Amino acid sequence: MDKRFPLLRFLAGRLVAFLAAVGAAYVLAALTATWSVVGRLEGMGVSVPLTDRAAMSLQDLGGMAGSLLPLVALGLLIALLCAALLARWLPRWRGPLYFLAGAAALTCVHLLMNLALGITPVEHVAKRISAWPQPCRIQAI
């Protein structure tokens, strides 16, 4: 396979890396959303035991797969393609570029969820953006 299909092996390696990144980012995003809800509940005075937190986290990992997982995958696809393009001209910055692209993708996904559905675990970012004047908000998003 090494000598006959080098392109296939190259693309398969990239696909595995992308799917691993999507999986890790999805778990991070889903757990952040769950823990944000738990934090809001505790802010209202509701006590949430550790076993309930774990159950909520596991349930949300499966429950958000239909909506959040495709958004994370699309956001990462766009961001990582842009980072790959930039890494061609800035090879020494390859690692930080991919890291920043992933962080930007997740932040954009959460901000777009806030705009569309009124929900976001990145609450302090949403509050800062809503305090900006209208023309700045449009350019930032």
C-alpha positions as CSV (number, residue, x, y, z in Angstrom):
1,M,0.0,0.0,0.0
2,D,2.9,2.3,0.6
3,K,4.2,2.2,-2.9
4,R,1.0,1.9,-4.8
5,F,-1.3,4.3,-3.1
6,P,0.7,7.1,-1.5
7,L,-2.0,9.7,-2.0
8,L,-4.6,7.5,-0.4
9,R,-2.4,6.9,2.6
10,F,-1.7,10.7,2.9
11,L,-5.5,11.5,2.7
12,A,-6.4,8.7,5.2
13,G,-3.9,10.1,7.7
14,R,-5.4,13.6,7.3
15,L,-8.9,12.3,7.7
16,V,-8.0,10.4,10.9
17,A,-6.4,13.5,12.3
18,F,-9.5,15.7,11.4
19,L,-11.9,13.2,12.9
20,A,-9.9,13.1,16.1
21,A,-9.9,16.9,16.3
22,V,-13.7,16.9,15.7
23,G,-14.2,14.3,18.4
24,A,-12.1,16.1,20.9
25,A,-13.6,19.5,20.1
26,Y,-17.1,18.1,20.3
27,V,-16.5,16.6,23.7
28,L,-15.0,19.8,24.9
29,A,-17.9,21.9,23.5
30,A,-20.6,19.6,24.9
31,L,-19.1,19.4,28.3
32,T,-18.6,23.1,28.4
33,A,-22.3,23.6,27.6
34,T,-23.4,21.1,30.3
35,W,-21.2,22.6,32.9
36,S,-22.4,26.1,32.0
37,V,-25.9,25.0,32.7
38,V,-24.9,23.4,36.0
39,G,-23.1,26.6,37.0
40,R,-26.3,28.6,36.3
41,L,-28.3,26.2,38.3
42,E,-25.9,26.6,41.2
43,G,-26.1,30.3,40.8
44,M,-29.9,30.1,41.4
45,G,-29.3,28.1,44.6
46,V,-30.0,24.6,43.2
47,S,-27.5,22.0,44.5
48,V,-26.3,19.5,41.8
49,P,-24.5,16.4,43.2
50,L,-21.5,15.0,41.4
51,T,-23.4,11.9,40.3
52,D,-26.0,14.1,38.6
53,R,-23.3,16.2,36.9
54,A,-21.7,13.0,35.5
55,A,-25.1,11.7,34.3
56,M,-26.0,15.1,32.7
57,S,-22.6,15.2,31.0
58,L,-22.9,11.7,29.6
59,Q,-26.5,12.3,28.5
60,D,-25.5,15.6,26.8
61,L,-22.6,13.9,25.0
62,G,-25.1,11.7,23.2
63,G,-28.0,14.1,23.0
64,M,-26.1,17.0,21.4
65,A,-24.5,14.8,18.7
66,G,-27.3,15.5,16.2
67,S,-27.0,19.3,16.4
68,L,-23.7,20.4,17.9
69,L,-21.4,17.7,16.3
70,P,-22.2,18.8,12.7
71,L,-21.7,22.5,13.6
72,V,-18.3,21.7,15.3
73,A,-17.3,19.6,12.3
74,L,-18.2,22.4,9.8
75,G,-16.6,25.1,11.9
76,L,-13.4,23.1,12.2
77,L,-13.3,22.2,8.5
78,I,-13.4,25.9,7.6
79,A,-11.0,27.0,10.3
80,L,-8.4,24.2,9.7
81,L,-8.4,24.7,6.0
82,C,-7.6,28.4,6.6
83,A,-4.9,27.4,9.0
84,A,-3.4,25.0,6.5
85,L,-3.3,27.7,3.9
86,L,-1.6,30.1,6.3
87,A,0.8,27.4,7.4
88,R,2.1,27.1,3.9
89,W,3.5,30.7,4.2
90,L,4.2,30.5,7.9
91,P,5.6,27.0,8.5
92,R,7.2,27.9,11.9
93,W,3.8,28.9,13.2
94,R,2.0,25.7,12.2
95,G,1.1,24.5,15.7
96,P,-0.1,27.9,17.0
97,L,-2.1,28.5,13.8
98,Y,-4.0,25.2,14.1
99,F,-4.6,25.8,17.8
100,L,-6.0,29.3,17.2
101,A,-8.1,28.0,14.3
102,G,-9.7,25.4,16.5
103,A,-10.3,27.9,19.3
104,A,-11.8,30.4,16.8
105,A,-14.0,27.7,15.3
106,L,-15.5,26.7,18.7
107,T,-15.9,30.3,19.7
108,C,-17.7,31.0,16.4
109,V,-20.0,28.0,16.8
110,H,-21.0,29.0,20.3
111,L,-21.5,32.6,19.3
112,L,-23.7,31.6,16.3
113,M,-25.7,29.3,18.6
114,N,-26.2,32.3,20.9
115,L,-27.4,34.4,18.0
116,A,-29.7,31.7,16.5
117,L,-31.0,30.1,19.7
118,G,-30.1,32.4,22.5
119,I,-27.9,29.9,24.2
120,T,-24.2,29.9,24.8
121,P,-21.7,28.5,27.3
122,V,-19.3,31.3,26.5
123,E,-21.5,33.7,28.4
124,H,-18.8,36.4,29.2
125,V,-17.9,36.6,25.5
126,A,-21.5,37.1,24.6
127,K,-22.0,39.8,27.2
128,R,-18.9,41.7,25.9
129,I,-20.1,41.5,22.3
130,S,-23.6,42.6,23.1
131,A,-22.1,45.7,24.8
132,W,-20.3,46.7,21.6
133,P,-21.9,49.2,19.3
134,Q,-24.0,47.7,16.5
135,P,-21.4,48.2,13.6
136,C,-18.7,46.5,15.7
137,R,-20.8,43.5,16.5
138,I,-21.5,42.9,12.8
139,Q,-17.8,43.1,11.9
140,A,-16.7,40.9,14.9
141,I,-19.1,38.1,13.9
